């Protein structure tokens, strides 16, 4: 097996593993994702698709795009981790006092069956070694981006 192929398999597989892990936390562990968590999933999905395409198409373009997807989710993870640590503000609809809830009526807010389940982006629902899921996503995604870029150089 060529090293380029191996790097692509590891990088795309890493994104697939992170996606499956997020889904396991959500559906098996009961941790509903916030808006920023969901945003971080899309670049991983793109990286998986780019990885499949890069395995059958030679060249550096697809691995480079995979690297961009990994860097995008790493950036989103870093942003989310910063929101969780109150280093900077997050989206109004899922942080602080919930200013984004102003569009709901009083009856909707008081009725637990009709009110939407809002998961706050500035709360840390799980962490390991003092790093939240968003922080781990950023760190692992940076490593995946490096693998993508190595594969692109070998393209």
C-alpha positions in Angstrom: 0.0 0.0 0.0 1.3 3.4 -0.9 1.9 5.8 1.9 -0.4 8.4 0.3 -3.2 5.8 0.5 -2.4 5.0 4.1 -2.4 8.7 5.1 -5.8 9.2 3.4 -7.3 6.1 5.1 -6.1 7.3 8.5 -7.2 10.9 8.0 -10.7 10.0 6.6 -11.1 7.2 9.1 -10.2 9.6 11.9 -13.0 11.9 10.8 -15.4 9.0 10.5 -14.4 7.8 14.0 -14.9 11.3 15.5 -18.4 11.5 13.8 -19.3 8.0 15.2 -18.0 9.0 18.6 -20.1 12.2 18.6 -23.2 10.1 17.5 -22.5 7.6 20.3 -22.3 10.4 22.9 -25.5 11.7 21.6 -27.6 8.6 21.1 -26.1 6.2 23.6 -24.8 8.6 26.2 -27.7 11.0 26.1 -25.6 14.2 25.5 -27.6 16.3 23.1 -25.4 18.4 20.8 -25.5 22.2 20.8 -25.4 24.3 17.6 -21.6 24.6 17.6 -21.3 20.8 18.1 -23.4 20.2 15.0 -21.4 22.7 13.0 -18.2 20.7 13.8 -19.7 17.6 12.3 -20.2 18.9 8.8 -16.5 19.2 7.9 -15.8 15.7 9.2 -18.5 14.4 6.9 -16.9 16.3 4.0 -13.5 14.8 4.9 -14.9 11.3 4.8 -16.4 11.9 1.3 -13.2 13.5 0.1 -11.2 10.6 1.5 -13.3 8.1 -0.5 -12.9 10.2 -3.6 -9.1 10.7 -3.1 -8.6 6.9 -2.9 -9.8 6.5 -6.5 -8.5 9.8 -7.9 -4.8 10.6 -7.9 -3.5 14.1 -7.4 -3.1 16.6 -4.6 -6.4 18.5 -4.9 -8.7 16.1 -3.0 -6.3 15.5 -0.1 -5.7 19.3 0.1 -9.5 19.8 0.4 -9.6 17.1 3.1 -6.9 19.1 4.9 -9.1 22.2 4.6 -12.1 20.3 6.0 -10.0 19.1 9.0 -8.7 22.6 9.6 -12.2 24.0 9.4 -13.5 21.6 12.1 -10.4 22.3 14.2 -11.1 26.0 14.0 -14.7 25.4 14.9 -13.6 23.2 17.8 -11.2 25.9 19.0 -13.9 28.5 18.8 -16.4 26.3 20.7 -13.8 25.5 23.4 -13.2 29.3 23.7 -16.9 29.9 24.1 -17.1 27.2 26.8 -14.2 28.8 28.7 -15.7 32.3 28.3 -12.6 33.5 26.3 -15.0 35.1 23.7 -18.7 35.3 23.1 -20.6 32.6 21.3 -23.8 32.6 19.2 -26.6 34.5 21.0 -29.1 31.7 20.6 -27.1 29.2 22.6 -25.0 31.1 25.1 -25.3 33.3 28.2 -28.8 34.2 29.1 -30.3 32.7 26.0 -31.1 36.0 24.2 -32.0 33.9 21.1 -35.1 32.7 23.0 -36.8 36.0 22.7 -38.8 34.8 19.7 -40.7 32.3 21.8 -44.0 33.1 23.5 -44.6 32.8 27.2 -46.8 29.8 26.7 -44.1 28.1 24.6 -41.5 28.7 27.2 -43.7 27.4 30.0 -44.9 24.3 28.2 -42.1 21.7 28.3 -43.7 19.7 25.5 -43.9 22.5 23.0 -40.7 24.4 23.9 -37.7 23.4 21.9 -34.8 21.7 23.7 -32.0 24.2 23.7 -28.5 23.0 24.5 -26.3 25.8 25.6 -23.0 26.2 23.7 -21.2 27.7 26.7 -21.6 24.7 29.0 -19.2 21.8 29.1 -21.2 18.5 29.3 -18.2 16.2 29.2 -14.5 16.5 29.5 -11.4 14.3 29.8 -8.1 15.5 31.3 -9.7 19.0 31.7 -10.3 19.2 27.9 -13.9 19.4 26.6 -15.2 17.4 23.6 -14.8 20.6 21.5 -11.2 20.9 22.6 -10.5 17.3 21.8 -12.1 17.7 18.4 -9.8 20.7 17.7 -6.7 18.8 18.8 -7.4 15.6 16.9 -8.6 17.5 13.8 -5.2 19.3 13.7 -3.5 16.0 13.6 -5.8 14.8 10.9 -5.1 18.0 8.9 -1.4 17.2 9.1 -2.0 13.8 7.7 -4.2 15.2 4.9 -1.5 17.7 4.0 1.2 15.0 3.9 -1.0 12.9 1.6 -1.5 16.0 -0.6 2.3 16.4 -0.9 2.6 12.8 -2.1 -0.3 13.3 -4.5 
